Every structure is written in structure tokens, then in C-alpha cells.
Amino acid sequence: MDTISVNKFRDNLKSVVEQVVSRHEPLKVTRRAGEAFVVMSADDWEREQETLHVLQSQSLMQQIAYSLETHNRGKGYIPTEEQMNEITGI
């Protein structure tokens, strides 16, 4: 994660925010007399929250582990061609 001082952040706010949004990389902003903070796009923040939700859900993690296990054994669910077209939007 890149780091920038709060003064540089303030002086270049528009370009820095555009860069954070377009690169999908958070930016750490340091303050001289206080704690740092992180700037990230709203879309990236929402994705992070969704990921944390899945990782913190025991039942979802069990479903993922089971799916991986059946896939590795070649016993996983195989969708029909019609279902694959619907999934992929073809």
C-alpha cells in the first residue's frame, strides 16, 4: 500500500482520489500528530466487506470447503450447457 502525507493528500486531493479509484488500491494517509487513515473506493470497500462476511461465516466456509473437496475428487456439480450459458451470459 502506498503512503502519502496528509499535506500532499490535501494539496492533490482530486488527482489522488482519481488514482485510488482507478487503480483499485487503497492509500494510507499519514498525519504528523495523529494516527494514519486509509482512503479507498466505495466499490473496493464493499467488496472487502463481502469477503469478510464470507470468511467469518462458518456455514459458508464449510460449503466452500465441501465444494472444493468434491471438485478435487471429480464429483462436483456439473451444470448443463444451458445452465453454463445462463451463468456466463452467452
WONORJO-V218154 format. One record per pair of residues at least 12 apart in sequence whose C-alpha atoms are under 8 Angstrom apart, sorted by the first residue. I is the first residue (numbers start at 1). J is the second residue. Records with the same first field share a line. If there is no record, write none. Layout:
# WONORJO-V218154
I: J / J
This chain:
# WONORJO-V218154
1: 25 / 26 / 27 / 28
2: 26 / 27 / 28
3: 27 / 28 / 29 / 30
4: 27 / 28 / 29 / 30
5: 29 / 30 / 31 / 32
6: 29 / 30 / 31 / 32
9: 29
17: 39
20: 39 / 40 / 41
21: 40 / 41
24: 40 / 41 / 44
25: 40
26: 38 / 39 / 40 / 41
27: 39 / 40
